[in-house]
Amino acid sequence: MSRKKLPEVVGNLNDTESFASHLLRFYEWCHIQQYTSATMHTWTAVLRQFTQWCLDRGIDQPRLVTYPILTKYQRYLYYYRQANGEPLSTYSQNAKLSPVKSFFRWLTREHYILFNPASELELAKRQRKLPRAILSQPEVELLLSQTDIDDIYGLRDRAMMEVLYSTGIRRMEIVNLKLHDIDKTWGTVFIYQGKGRKDRVVPIGERALAWVNKYQEDVRPQLLIGEDDYTLFLNQYGVKMSMEGLSRKVRIYLKQANIDKPGSCHLFRHSMATHMLENGADIRYIQELLGHANLDTTQIYTHVSIKKLKAIHTATHPARFKSDLQSEAQADADSEDETQQFLDTLTLEGSAEEDHE
């Protein structure tokens, strides 16, 4: 891995003990360990912020950092206010501290420092609360109807939002879909190297498939420019859409629909899971569908076959051709605690997504 490919750092590279020098070594180690580009992007930004905070206080080497200094930084994050006047969420505070802890753990393990000042630093306990932004089924339909399907971009946007709601996949996963990832015969979508570099297969409903087919036949050929890399959803330049561009599109449609709820792409994921839960889907199936490794519980869930998952999806997802939006199906979660833990997991994931949208 060449040095020029490593992230930029702040500080004095002429000092081998400086933050800058150690961070370059740390980033090189992360690359060797095959950390994802998304993780590297986040960690770089977080550690740059921490480094600058230290430099502003005359702390220019990691060995000068002590536990009291780290607790002071933790208090700084707690009292920090964003441009809109809002404090950082508990998730965001912890997300800014976790890479710092990892950095000092690495420094200690590699014997660059004698002891780990972050070893006793405790992250804030996350709040247990219901999701603050869920679209009702009528709101989802209203949002989807905002697209102008007579326009090539409007039809593309409709197809993308239908896929987001039908499958519950993340925005990073939908923009990376290839043509061959959609299996129209089996009604499934293959997610290659999703979050955590994990592959999975998820069901997709007939309605969403119909919109994807229409997009592929009527729109994608018009958007394609130059060599085809088989990316499913293309922007106006004929290349893969960016995550930020997709989020902006969804926010525009939310505004058009007069839906005043925070978030954008993750709203579909969160709402889909909630609607399926309300319609009787077991949490284990939704967990498998969303690609959650666990629900932060001690219970071990068995693997769910794609055939069974497809059947559950068809039976409980509201976006069907002949769906009854007044379905009398009730939630059938294994227990109230299990349901709450599931919602906690989804809420934390939503907070992370909003921080990047």
C-alpha positions in Angstrom: 0.0 0.0 0.0 1.6 3.2 -1.1 1.8 6.1 1.3 0.1 8.5 -1.1 -3.1 6.4 -0.7 -3.3 6.9 3.0 -5.6 9.6 4.4 -4.3 13.1 5.0 -3.4 13.9 8.6 -2.9 17.1 10.6 0.3 17.8 12.6 4.1 17.5 12.2 5.2 14.6 10.0 8.8 15.5 10.8 8.3 14.3 14.4 8.2 10.6 14.5 6.3 10.7 17.8 3.6 13.2 16.6 0.0 12.4 16.1 0.5 12.7 12.3 3.2 10.1 12.1 1.4 7.6 14.3 -1.9 8.1 12.5 -0.2 7.3 9.2 1.1 4.1 10.7 -2.3 3.3 12.2 -4.1 3.9 8.8 -1.6 1.7 7.1 -2.3 -1.1 9.6 -6.1 -0.6 9.0 -5.6 -1.0 5.3 -3.6 -4.2 5.8 -6.4 -5.5 8.1 -8.9 -4.8 5.2 -11.0 -2.2 6.9 -13.7 -1.0 4.6 -13.5 2.3 2.8 -16.6 3.5 4.7 -14.9 2.8 8.0 -11.7 4.4 7.0 -13.6 7.5 5.8 -15.4 7.8 9.1 -12.4 7.1 11.3 -10.2 9.6 9.4 -12.7 12.4 10.0 -13.2 11.5 13.7 -9.5 11.2 14.5 -8.7 14.4 12.6 -11.2 16.2 14.8 -9.7 14.6 18.0 -6.2 15.4 16.8 -7.0 19.0 16.1 -8.7 19.3 19.5 -5.4 18.1 21.1 -3.2 20.3 19.0 -5.3 23.4 20.0 -4.4 22.6 23.6 -0.7 22.1 23.0 -0.9 18.3 23.0 1.1 17.2 19.9 2.0 13.6 20.7 -0.2 10.6 21.7 2.1 9.8 24.6 1.1 13.1 26.2 -2.6 12.1 26.3 -3.9 10.9 29.7 -7.1 9.6 31.0 -8.2 13.0 32.4 -7.6 14.5 29.0 -9.8 11.9 27.3 -12.6 12.5 29.8 -12.3 16.2 29.1 -12.7 15.5 25.4 -15.7 13.3 26.2 -17.3 16.3 28.1 -16.5 18.5 25.2 -18.5 16.2 22.9 -21.3 16.1 25.4 -21.7 19.9 25.5 -20.9 20.4 21.8 -23.7 22.0 19.8 -24.2 21.5 16.1 -25.0 24.3 13.6 -28.7 23.8 14.3 -28.2 24.2 18.0 -28.9 20.6 18.7 -26.5 18.5 20.8 -24.8 15.4 19.5 -26.9 12.2 19.9 -25.6 9.6 22.3 -24.8 7.5 19.3 -22.8 10.3 17.7 -20.8 10.9 20.8 -19.9 7.3 21.1 -19.1 7.1 17.4 -16.5 9.9 17.9 -14.9 8.2 20.8 -14.8 4.6 19.6 -12.1 5.2 16.9 -10.0 7.1 19.5 -10.2 4.1 21.8 -9.1 1.9 18.9 -6.2 4.2 18.0 -4.8 4.1 21.6 -5.4 0.4 21.9 -3.3 -0.1 18.7 -0.6 2.3 20.0 -0.3 0.3 23.2 -0.3 -3.1 21.4 2.5 -2.0 19.0 4.5 -0.6 22.0 4.5 3.0 20.8 3.2 4.0 24.2 3.6 2.3 27.6 0.0 2.2 28.7 -3.4 2.8 27.2 -5.1 6.0 28.6 -8.4 5.0 26.9 -8.7 1.6 28.5 -10.9 2.8 31.3 -12.9 5.3 29.2 -16.5 4.3 29.3 -18.8 5.1 26.4 -22.2 6.7 27.3 -25.1 4.3 27.8 -27.4 4.6 24.8 -30.9 5.6 25.4 -33.7 3.1 25.0 -36.4 4.8 23.1 -38.9 4.3 20.2 -37.8 5.4 16.7 -38.6 9.1 16.3 -39.3 8.9 12.6 -41.5 6.3 11.0 -43.6 6.8 7.9 -47.2 5.4 8.1 -48.3 3.3 5.2 -50.3 6.1 3.7 -47.3 8.4 4.0 -45.1 5.9 2.2 -47.6 5.8 -0.7 -47.9 9.6 -0.7 -44.1 9.9 -0.8 -43.7 7.4 -3.7 -46.4 9.2 -5.7 -44.4 12.5 -5.7 -42.2 11.2 -8.5 -43.0 12.2 -12.1 -43.1 8.9 -13.8 -43.4 10.5 -17.2 -39.9 11.9 -16.7 -36.9 9.6 -16.9 -35.4 10.7 -13.6 -38.7 10.6 -11.9 -39.3 7.0 -13.0 -35.8 6.1 -11.9 -36.4 7.7 -8.5 -39.7 5.8 -8.2 -38.0 2.5 -8.9 -35.2 3.2 -6.4 -37.6 4.2 -3.6 -39.8 1.2 -4.3 -36.7 -1.0 -3.9 -35.7 0.8 -0.7 -39.1 0.2 0.8 -39.6 -3.3 -0.5 -36.2 -4.7 0.6 -35.2 -2.4 3.4 -31.6 -2.3 2.1 -29.3 0.6 2.9 -28.6 3.5 0.6 -25.0 2.3 0.2 -26.3 -1.1 -0.9 -28.8 0.2 -3.4 -26.4 2.5 -5.2 -24.0 -0.4 -5.6 -26.5 -2.8 -7.1 -25.6 -4.4 -10.4 -28.0 -5.6 -13.1 -27.3 -9.3 -12.2 -28.0 -8.7 -8.5 -31.8 -8.7 -9.2 -33.1 -12.3 -9.7 -36.5 -11.7 -11.3 -37.4 -15.4 -11.4 -37.0 -15.9 -7.7 -37.9 -12.4 -6.6 -34.7 -11.7 -4.7 -31.9 -9.2 -4.5 -28.3 -10.2 -3.9 -26.4 -7.7 -1.7 -22.7 -8.0 -2.3 -20.4 -6.8 0.4 -23.0 -4.9 2.4 -22.3 -3.3 5.7 -19.5 -5.1 7.4 -18.5 -6.6 4.1 -21.2 -9.3 4.4 -23.1 -10.8 1.5 -26.8 -11.6 1.8 -29.9 -12.3 -0.2 -33.2 -10.5 0.4 -36.7 -10.8 -1.0 -38.2 -8.1 -3.3 -41.9 -7.7 -3.8 -43.6 -7.9 -7.2 -44.6 -4.2 -7.2 -41.0 -3.1 -6.8 -39.8 -5.6 -9.4 -42.4 -4.2 -11.8 -40.9 -0.7 -11.4 -37.4 -2.0 -11.7 -38.4 -3.7 -15.0 -39.9 -0.5 -16.3 -36.9 1.5 -15.4 -34.5 -1.0 -17.0 -36.5 -1.1 -20.2 -37.6 2.5 -20.6 -35.0 4.6 -18.8 -31.6 3.0 -18.2 -30.7 2.8 -21.9 -31.3 6.5 -22.1 -29.0 7.2 -19.1 -26.2 4.9 -20.2 -23.2 6.8 -21.5 -20.0 5.1 -22.6 -18.9 1.7 -21.4 -21.5 -0.2 -19.3 -20.3 -1.4 -15.9 -23.7 -3.0 -15.3 -24.6 -0.6 -12.4 -28.3 -0.8 -12.0 -29.2 2.8 -11.1 -27.5 5.5 -13.1 -27.4 9.3 -12.6 -27.6 12.0 -15.3 -23.9 11.4 -16.2 -24.4 7.7 -16.9 -22.5 6.5 -13.8 -23.4 5.2 -10.3 -25.5 7.5 -8.2 -23.9 8.9 -5.1 -25.4 8.2 -1.7 -25.6 11.9 -1.0 -27.4 12.5 -4.3 -29.9 9.8 -3.5 -30.5 11.3 0.0 -31.1 14.8 -1.5 -33.6 13.3 -3.9 -35.6 11.7 -1.1 -35.6 14.8 1.0 -37.0 16.8 -2.0 -39.8 14.3 -2.3 -40.5 14.5 1.5 -40.8 18.2 1.2 -43.1 18.0 -1.8 -45.3 15.6 0.2 -45.3 17.9 3.2 -44.0 15.1 5.4 -42.0 16.8 8.1 -39.9 14.0 9.5 -36.1 13.8 9.9 -34.0 11.5 7.7 -34.3 10.4 4.1 -33.3 7.0 2.7 -33.3 5.3 6.1 -37.0 6.2 6.6 -37.9 3.5 4.1 -35.8 0.9 5.9 -37.2 1.8 9.3 -40.8 2.0 8.1 -40.6 -1.3 6.2 -39.4 -3.1 9.3 -42.1 -1.5 11.5 -44.9 -2.2 9.0 -43.9 -5.9 8.7 -43.7 -6.2 12.4 -47.1 -4.7 12.8 -48.4 -7.1 10.1 -47.2 -10.1 12.1 -43.7 -10.8 10.9 -41.4 -12.4 13.5 -38.4 -10.2 14.5 -36.0 -13.0 13.5 -37.2 -12.7 9.9 -36.9 -9.0 9.9 -33.4 -9.2 11.4 -32.3 -11.5 8.6 -33.9 -9.3 6.0 -32.1 -6.2 7.3 -28.8 -7.9 7.6 -28.4 -7.4 11.4 -25.7 -9.6 12.8 -27.5 -9.6 16.2 -29.9 -7.7 18.4 -27.4 -7.1 21.2 -29.0 -9.9 23.2 -27.7 -13.1 24.6 -30.2 -15.1 22.5 -28.8 -16.9 19.4 -31.0 -16.8 16.4 -31.0 -19.7 13.9 -30.4 -19.0 10.2 -33.4 -18.3 8.1 -33.7 -19.8 4.6 -34.4 -17.3 1.8 -37.4 -19.4 0.7 -39.0 -19.0 4.2 -37.9 -15.3 4.3 -39.5 -14.7 0.9 -42.8 -16.2 2.1 -42.8 -14.1 5.2 -42.0 -11.0 3.2 -44.8 -11.7 0.8 -47.3 -12.3 3.6 -46.4 -9.2 5.7 -45.0 -6.5 3.5 -47.7 -3.9 2.8 -46.5 -2.9 -0.7 -48.1 -5.7 -2.7 -50.3 -5.4 -5.8 -53.4 -6.4 -3.9 -52.4 -5.2 -0.4 -55.0 -4.4 2.2 -53.7 -1.3 3.9 -56.3 -1.8 6.7 -55.0 -5.3 7.5 -56.1 -6.6 10.8 -52.8 -8.5 11.4 -51.3 -7.7 14.7 -47.6 -7.7 15.8 -46.5 -11.1 17.0 -43.1 -10.4 18.5 -41.6 -13.1 20.8 -41.6 -10.7 23.7 -41.9 -7.0 24.5 -38.2 -6.8 25.5 -37.1 -8.5 22.3 -39.2 -6.0 20.3 -37.7 -3.0 22.2 -34.2 -4.3 21.6 -34.9 -4.7 17.9 -36.2 -1.1 17.7 -33.2 0.1 19.6 -30.9 -1.5 17.1 -32.8 0.0 14.2 -32.9 3.4 15.9 -29.1 3.5 16.4 -28.6 2.5 12.8 -30.9 5.3 11.8 -29.0 7.8 13.8 -25.8 6.7 12.1 -27.3 7.1 8.7 -28.7 10.5 9.5 -25.3 11.7 10.7 -24.0 11.0 7.2 -27.0 12.2 5.2 
